[in-house]
């Protein structure tokens, strides 16, 4: 199985300041069809996960543009340009390039 | 509007079989490319994918759990059912169902776009 490693484990951020989360995969996530099936999910406290970003950098419907994704191959990043109070929660990266789909361990974003 | 909702027992005893039902609306599992998965999350821990069923009734299972899992669908009821045998306290988790649409098409995203609220299952005697 592909192992997804996220850093940092926790990210205390001041409101209005940027935050960045890294995700590294144990193998390249480039699929034979040329796509990279790397997505980012947000899980607010007590809530189910919510899709933010798919195929590295595509924002899902309704996701604010302060969220952006980038990366290639095995290294990926989720950035929040200006953290708001509602962004508190745990963020997961996930790969669906290779079976089975696997998730990162999560990064907790909290307000300083 | 796409919605999914998990249901099942909140408490099961060790060695028992767990049966969970995902009831969904806003899409059909008979639509080409539609898939529904089960994913679980132990308290305070990360997400773990368990199983998937596709529109054409293809089924896929977690390698480590496949001997204990069975996934099925009832298209007429808009339901997907997961059974897990020989439950153990380590299986205590919130169990989610989620969908991935457009598998095999040019618009496939590889992402779970809609999730249920989850159902917490505790395994204890």
Interface residues (C-beta under 8 A of the other chain):
Chain A: X1 X35 X37 X38 X39 X41 X48 X49 X50 X51 X54 X55 X58 X60 X92 X94 X96 X97 X99 X100 X101 X102 X103 X104 X105 X106
Chain B: X37 X46 X47 X48 X49 X60 X62 X63 X96 X98 X100 X108 X109 X110 X111 X112 X113 X114 X115 X116 X117 X118
